[in-house]
């Protein structure tokens, strides 16, 4: 089954009755660890959204993941977009990804870059700088050097 099917509205009872588990449906974590509507209602400054991790970047999947958090009551100011350094391989994909991020109104981007993933490339630099310069992203969210 696809991630979209697994995280459809009926995932809650399927996770609870054992049809799905955390190994087959990432969303089962939302029934056993936290419930998204309750999480979004907390005073948490940021909720780092790892549901937007993908390689390569897929605009439709990204939009669906962000819409899921927004439908649960999270605001654009609460949901930090999680990205993998390996999500894009060329300037066109970088532009597509940052256009999709801008369309969500996100104010923070968190990038996972370690020895399991690729290092952040120079291609991301102009888009990250533009995100920060737009007034949407905060310099604190940049977390240091823009690229390796």
C-alpha positions in Angstrom: 0.0 0.0 0.0 1.2 3.5 -0.7 1.9 6.0 2.1 -1.2 8.0 1.0 -3.4 4.9 1.6 -1.7 4.1 4.9 -2.2 7.6 6.2 -5.8 8.0 5.0 -8.5 8.8 7.5 -9.0 5.2 8.5 -5.5 4.7 9.8 -6.4 5.4 13.4 -8.7 2.3 13.9 -6.3 0.1 11.8 -3.4 1.2 14.0 -5.4 0.5 17.2 -6.6 -2.9 16.1 -3.2 -4.0 14.9 -3.9 -4.1 11.1 -1.1 -1.5 10.8 1.9 -1.0 13.0 4.6 1.6 13.2 6.7 -0.5 10.8 4.1 -0.4 8.1 2.5 2.9 8.8 4.4 5.9 10.0 1.1 7.4 11.0 0.6 4.8 13.7 3.1 6.8 15.8 0.4 9.5 15.9 -2.0 7.1 17.7 0.5 5.5 20.1 2.9 8.4 20.8 0.9 11.5 20.2 -2.3 12.6 18.6 -1.8 15.4 16.0 -4.7 17.6 16.9 -3.6 17.6 20.5 0.0 18.2 19.5 -0.9 21.2 17.3 -2.9 22.6 20.2 0.1 22.7 22.5 2.4 25.6 23.1 5.2 24.0 21.2 7.2 26.6 19.3 8.0 24.2 16.5 7.1 20.7 15.4 9.8 19.4 13.1 8.0 17.6 10.3 10.0 14.6 9.2 7.0 13.5 7.0 8.5 15.8 4.3 11.7 13.8 4.1 12.0 12.2 0.7 14.5 11.6 -2.0 13.9 12.7 -4.6 11.6 15.5 -3.8 7.9 14.9 -4.7 5.8 18.1 -4.8 2.4 16.3 -4.4 3.6 14.1 -1.5 5.1 17.2 0.2 1.9 19.2 -0.2 -0.1 16.3 1.2 2.2 16.0 4.2 2.0 19.7 5.0 -1.8 19.7 4.4 -2.1 16.9 6.9 -0.5 18.9 9.7 -2.5 22.0 8.8 -5.8 20.0 8.8 -4.9 18.9 12.3 -4.7 22.5 13.4 -1.0 23.3 13.2 -0.1 26.7 11.9 2.6 27.5 9.4 4.5 29.1 12.3 4.5 25.8 14.2 5.4 23.3 11.5 9.1 23.2 10.5 9.7 21.6 7.1 12.2 18.7 7.5 14.3 18.1 4.4 17.1 15.7 3.5 20.2 17.0 1.9 19.8 14.4 -0.8 16.3 15.5 -1.9 17.4 17.3 -5.0 20.0 16.7 -7.6 19.8 19.8 -9.8 18.8 23.4 -9.9 15.4 22.7 -11.3 14.5 20.3 -8.4 15.9 22.9 -5.9 13.6 25.6 -7.4 10.6 23.2 -7.4 11.2 22.3 -3.8 11.6 25.9 -2.6 8.5 27.0 -4.6 6.5 24.3 -2.8 7.9 25.3 0.6 7.0 29.0 -0.1 3.5 28.0 -1.1 2.9 26.4 2.4 4.0 29.6 4.2 6.5 27.7 6.3 8.8 29.8 8.4 11.4 27.2 9.3 13.4 24.6 7.3 15.4 21.9 9.1 17.9 20.0 7.0 19.2 16.5 7.8 22.7 16.1 6.5 25.0 13.4 7.9 27.1 10.5 6.8 23.9 8.6 5.8 22.8 11.3 3.4 24.5 13.5 1.0 26.0 16.8 2.1 24.2 20.0 1.3 25.4 21.2 -2.1 26.1 24.7 -3.4 22.9 24.4 -5.5 20.8 25.0 -2.3 22.7 28.2 -1.3 20.8 30.8 -3.4 17.4 29.3 -2.5 18.2 29.1 1.2 19.5 32.7 1.2 16.3 33.9 -0.6 14.1 32.0 1.9 15.9 33.8 4.8 15.8 37.2 3.0 12.1 36.9 2.3 11.3 37.5 5.9 9.5 34.2 6.0 12.4 32.2 7.3 14.3 33.2 10.5 18.1 33.3 10.6 17.9 31.1 13.8 16.4 28.4 11.6 19.4 28.4 9.3 21.4 26.6 12.0 24.9 27.7 10.8 26.6 27.3 7.4 24.2 27.1 4.5 26.2 24.4 2.7 29.2 22.2 3.0 
